[in-house]
């Protein structure tokens, strides 16, 4: 394959014939309309201990997935790596639906300009990946600041970020992290994340609802989905404890998937777990179990 073909950016609007990932499917909301099936992705970092990035790409494809998510692996790619990996992804019909990579946090009261500047600088890389969503983190909780200061800073910074994203036709998804995993994080739950996104008031800013983090920290997963589904831009899946596949812990994923189907969720569902068994078979079973629950 020529370098020109290999470097071609597969824009999110080309995927699955449905327009940009995470958007609503046109004409699917009328009475009696069939609820479209979910789309699935795999967060690649969770497979790091099971093989190289390219070996795991092959496994993801073998398990029936057509999307992956990244956390900055590309920062270490050489020019030859970029050409080879993009070509292999195109051959496997795999696209990148979301990535992190902005190191600054959006909740720093004096760091808003730096956050937006880093986001602007990151966009060309995201576009080269053909990716439609950028995962954004709050950064650290700042001791001693008055209550509400970091939330207000988050809203103001994300309003500016949403303008930048809109001009590039990209979407940001803000991700809370539980404090068992990251004791110093500011944003640690989806309830505040939904409040922040509503205050931002842009369709280009949504919430990444990581069911693993929310269960560890706060629980009550389904009620929060019911109340906030319109602001959910991406869902991450792993069971608690252990961050293994659904069915290994305490989360009733069958009920979660049924609820998502009933709420007509249209975004990606990304598997972000450590497979307890064979990578291909575990990923395949997780996807098939979700599809069965979705259609039941």
C-alpha positions in Angstrom: 0.0 0.0 0.0 1.3 3.4 -0.9 2.2 6.0 1.8 -0.5 8.3 0.4 -3.1 5.6 0.8 -1.8 4.5 4.2 -1.9 8.1 5.6 -5.4 8.7 4.4 -7.6 9.9 7.4 -10.7 7.9 7.8 -13.1 10.5 9.0 -15.7 9.5 11.7 -18.6 10.4 9.4 -17.6 7.4 7.2 -18.0 4.8 9.9 -20.8 2.3 9.9 -22.9 4.5 7.5 -24.3 6.3 10.6 -22.5 9.6 10.6 -20.2 10.6 13.4 -19.9 8.1 16.2 -21.9 9.0 19.2 -24.5 10.9 17.3 -28.1 10.0 16.9 -29.2 7.9 13.9 -31.5 9.9 11.7 -35.1 8.8 11.5 -34.8 6.3 14.4 -36.9 8.1 17.0 -40.4 7.8 15.6 -43.1 5.6 17.2 -42.3 2.0 16.9 -38.8 2.7 15.4 -36.3 -0.1 15.9 -33.6 0.6 18.5 -30.3 0.4 16.7 -27.8 -2.1 18.0 -24.8 -0.8 20.0 -21.3 -0.2 18.7 -18.4 -1.6 20.6 -14.8 -0.6 21.1 -11.8 -1.8 23.0 -9.5 0.4 25.1 -6.1 -0.8 24.0 -4.1 0.0 27.1 -6.0 -2.8 29.0 -4.4 -5.4 26.8 -0.8 -4.1 27.1 0.4 -7.1 29.2 -1.0 -9.6 26.7 1.0 -8.5 23.7 2.2 -5.7 21.5 -0.1 -3.0 20.2 -0.2 -4.5 16.8 -0.7 -8.1 18.1 -3.6 -6.8 20.1 -5.1 -5.0 17.1 -5.3 -8.4 15.4 -7.0 -9.9 18.5 -9.5 -7.1 18.7 -10.4 -7.6 15.0 -10.6 -11.4 15.5 -13.1 -10.8 18.4 -15.4 -8.9 16.1 -14.7 -5.3 17.1 -14.3 -2.5 14.6 -13.2 0.4 17.0 -10.4 0.9 19.5 -9.6 3.7 22.0 -6.1 5.0 22.8 -4.3 6.8 25.6 -1.4 8.3 23.8 0.4 5.3 22.4 1.0 7.2 19.2 3.3 9.6 21.0 6.0 6.9 20.7 5.3 6.0 17.1 7.9 6.8 14.5 6.9 8.0 11.0 7.2 4.4 9.8 5.1 3.2 12.7 2.3 5.7 11.8 2.3 4.5 8.2 2.3 0.8 9.1 -0.2 1.0 11.9 -2.7 3.2 10.0 -2.4 0.9 7.0 -3.0 -2.2 9.2 -6.0 -0.6 10.9 -7.5 0.2 7.5 -6.9 -3.4 6.4 -8.6 -4.7 9.5 -11.5 -2.1 9.1 -10.7 -0.8 12.6 -11.0 2.9 13.5 -10.1 5.0 16.5 -13.3 6.3 18.1 -11.8 8.1 21.1 -8.4 9.0 22.6 -6.9 10.8 25.5 -3.7 12.8 25.2 -4.3 16.2 26.7 -2.2 16.2 29.9 -3.4 19.4 31.4 -6.5 19.3 33.6 -9.6 21.5 33.0 -10.3 22.1 36.7 -7.3 24.3 37.4 -8.5 27.9 38.2 -5.3 29.3 36.7 -4.7 26.8 34.0 -7.6 27.3 31.6 -5.6 29.0 28.9 -2.9 26.3 29.0 -5.5 23.6 28.8 -7.2 25.1 25.7 -3.8 25.7 24.1 -2.8 22.1 24.6 -6.1 20.9 23.2 -5.6 23.0 20.1 -2.2 21.6 19.6 -3.5 18.0 20.0 -6.2 18.3 17.4 -4.0 17.6 14.3 -3.0 14.3 15.8 -6.6 13.4 16.6 -7.6 14.2 13.0 -4.7 12.1 11.7 -6.1 9.2 13.7 -9.5 9.8 12.1 -10.9 10.0 15.7 -14.1 11.8 16.7 -13.8 12.1 20.5 -11.2 13.4 22.9 -11.2 12.1 26.5 -10.6 15.0 28.9 -9.6 14.8 32.6 -10.1 17.3 35.4 -6.6 17.2 36.9 -5.9 17.4 40.6 -8.1 18.6 43.5 -6.5 21.8 44.9 -6.4 22.0 48.6 -7.5 25.2 50.3 -9.5 26.7 47.5 -13.0 27.9 48.2 -15.9 25.5 47.5 -17.2 25.8 43.9 -14.0 27.4 42.6 -12.8 24.4 40.7 -16.3 23.6 39.3 -16.6 27.2 38.1 -13.2 26.9 36.5 -14.2 23.6 34.8 -17.3 25.2 33.3 -15.4 28.2 32.0 -12.5 26.3 30.6 -14.7 23.6 28.9 -16.9 26.4 27.3 -13.7 27.6 25.5 -12.7 24.0 24.8 -16.1 23.3 23.3 -15.7 26.2 20.8 -12.3 24.8 19.8 -13.8 21.3 19.4 -16.8 22.6 17.4 -14.5 24.3 14.9 -12.8 21.0 14.3 -16.0 18.9 14.3 -14.8 16.9 17.3 -16.5 16.1 20.7 -14.9 16.2 24.1 -15.9 13.6 26.8 -15.0 14.4 30.4 -14.1 11.4 32.5 -14.5 11.2 36.3 -12.0 8.8 38.0 -12.7 7.2 41.4 -10.5 8.2 44.3 -9.5 4.7 45.2 -7.6 4.7 41.9 -6.6 8.4 41.9 -6.8 10.0 45.4 -5.9 13.4 44.2 -8.3 13.7 41.3 -10.8 16.6 41.3 -13.7 15.1 39.3 -14.6 11.8 40.9 -18.2 11.1 40.0 -20.6 11.4 37.1 -23.2 13.4 39.0 -21.0 16.5 39.1 -19.7 15.7 35.6 -23.3 15.9 34.2 -23.9 19.2 36.1 -20.7 20.6 34.6 -21.6 19.5 31.0 -25.1 21.0 31.4 -23.6 24.3 32.5 -21.2 24.3 29.5 -24.3 23.9 27.3 -22.6 22.6 24.1 -23.4 19.4 22.1 -19.6 19.2 21.7 -19.1 18.4 25.4 -20.4 15.2 26.9 -19.6 12.8 29.8 -17.6 9.6 29.6 -19.6 7.3 32.0 -17.1 4.7 33.2 -19.2 2.2 35.0 -16.2 0.6 36.7 -15.1 3.9 38.3 -18.6 5.0 39.3 -19.3 1.6 40.9 -16.1 1.7 42.9 -16.6 5.2 44.1 -20.4 5.8 44.4 -22.6 3.2 42.8 -26.2 3.7 41.8 -25.3 3.2 38.1 -28.7 2.7 36.4 -30.6 5.7 38.1 -27.8 8.0 36.9 -28.1 6.7 33.4 -31.9 7.2 33.5 -31.6 10.8 34.6 -28.7 11.8 32.3 -28.6 9.7 29.2 -28.7 12.7 26.9 -25.4 13.9 28.2 -23.6 10.5 27.9 -21.1 10.5 25.1 -19.2 7.3 25.8 -19.4 4.3 28.1 -16.6 2.3 29.5 -17.1 -1.3 30.8 -15.2 -3.4 33.4 -16.4 -5.3 36.5 -15.7 -4.6 40.1 -13.4 -5.7 41.8 -10.4 -6.5 39.7 -11.3 -4.7 36.4 -12.0 -7.9 34.6 -14.8 -8.6 32.1 -18.5 -8.4 33.0 -19.7 -11.4 35.0 -16.6 -11.6 37.1 -17.7 -9.2 39.8 -20.6 -7.3 41.3 -22.1 -5.2 38.5 -25.2 -6.7 36.8 -24.2 -5.8 33.3 -27.2 -7.6 31.8 -29.5 -5.1 33.5 -27.2 -2.2 32.5 -27.3 -3.1 28.8 -31.1 -3.6 28.9 -31.4 -0.2 30.4 -29.2 1.4 27.8 -31.2 -0.2 25.0 -34.4 1.1 26.6 -32.9 4.6 26.8 -31.9 4.4 23.2 -28.3 5.0 23.8 -26.5 5.6 20.5 -22.8 6.0 21.5 -19.9 3.6 21.8 -19.5 1.0 24.6 -15.8 0.4 25.2 -14.4 -2.6 26.9 -11.7 -1.4 29.3 -11.0 -4.6 31.2 -8.2 -7.0 31.8 -9.3 -10.3 30.2 -9.2 -13.1 32.7 -8.8 -15.7 30.0 -7.9 -15.8 26.3 -8.0 -12.3 24.9 -10.0 -13.0 21.7 -12.5 -15.3 23.4 -13.1 -13.1 26.4 -13.6 -10.0 24.2 -15.9 -11.9 21.9 -18.0 -13.3 24.8 -18.3 -9.8 26.3 -19.6 -8.3 23.1 -22.0 -11.2 22.4 -23.4 -11.1 26.0 -24.0 -7.3 25.6 -25.8 -7.9 22.3 -28.0 -10.6 23.8 -29.0 -8.4 26.7 -29.6 -5.5 24.3 -32.1 -7.5 22.3 -33.9 -9.2 25.1 
